[in-house]
Amino acid sequence: MPTLDATARVLATTYQKWLEGYSDETEEDHPILASLKAKGNIDYSGSGVYYQESIKFKRLRLEGYADMDRLEWARKNLYKTQQHEWRGLQLTDAISTKEMRQNKGMEARVKLFEDKLNQMKSDADDDLGAFLYLNGQAAGNEKKLEGFLTMMDYNLGGQLAADVFATAPNGTYGTLSTALGNYGGTGTNAGAVRESNDPEWDFWTPIVVNALNTTTGGGSPASWATHAEELVGAAITHAIRGNNKSHHLDMFCLSRSNYVTLKDQVRTKERIQIDPGPDRSLLVSLGFKGVMMVDGVDCIVDTDVPLTDNQGRPIRALGWNMSKTKMCLLPESGGGDSFWNDSGSFYDPDDKTFKWWLGLWGNLIFKPRYQVMISDIA
């Protein structure tokens, strides 16, 4: 406590001035949740034992035909099913009847128990961001949301120095393998080339960029400190799956230090475009500040971005396609569009406390081939 410059008689006879309410110094902006809401990709109509969705992973192919050739007929399965568990998140608080009686009148500088659920909702909103990135298959995360890193597994030992992209994705997401070619097709993934004419070859494989590759580095290992803009550019180009806007990346989320490095690199080459205007930027249209664009894609600081990936390697940037990302929720018993769909309160006579809980049942659902991770894959 600071030293008080007051006499004993003043301290004994004078009230200390307190401000009503409190100052919340825990708030953070979360671009992912805001973007999901703006895209209309929060689904409140989940049901069933699991989340299940049919995925078309290959297409029928044209073949040459000459007059009077005999056609061949066979059943062709073009679909797979992704399946996810419903996961839960909860936070709780309790208030004794004694506390409730004490926290009243002019002595209650902060009304701790008024509008309690809304106070808890504010905390939950601010805490949710970290769960959107979690690897939901990692030990200890089995009950939590299957966040961004859930689909980003790769075999570190299969990586060659010159490869711009991870050569051996080997995860499972939504019960489907993320390995290249696991469901057929052929393609090339070596050096700076990742190409295929067979959608089944990489329909469920995310883009994982090796930030240390020697191809971008011109024969020597690249690094985020020297090649950040080029690495982001390569990721953007390979994440584009069509001309429709829904096939393009919406944003890269970065830690503060990685964002500063990227900004300083762009600063030496061209004018930095900050807050480019709501007609060009999803995040600016949502009111976010400090948005920088690289190749037409928003780059922003998100304090929830993990420091390392599933192999313990430093993460440099995570690219989201929000049109191909969805939060699906199990609705409340009475229906309605409540994001925090599992909440309420009751009085417990056994210990004479009022108890509140707030949370959700649902899961985060991705289409992996539209999402990007840039990481220091040695």
Secondary structure, 3 states (H helix, E strand, C coil): CCCCCCCHHHHHHCCCCCCCCCCCCCCCCCHHHHHHHHHCCEECCCCCCCEEEEEECCCCCCCCCCCCCCCCCCCCCCEEEEEECCEEEEEEEEEEHHHHHHCCHHHCCCCCCCCHHHHHHHHHHHHHHHHCCCCCCCCCCCCCCCCHHHHCCECHHHCCCCCCECCCECCEECCEECCCCCCCCCCEEECCEEECCCHHHHCCCCEEEECCCCCCCCCCCCCHHHHHHHHHHHHHHHHCCCCCHHHCCCEEEECHHHHHHHHHHHHHHCCCCECCCCCCCHHHHCCCCCCEEECCEEEEECCCCCCECCCCCEEEEEEECHHHEEEEECCCCCCCCCCCCEEEEEEECCCCEEEEEEEEEEEEEECHHHCEEEECCC
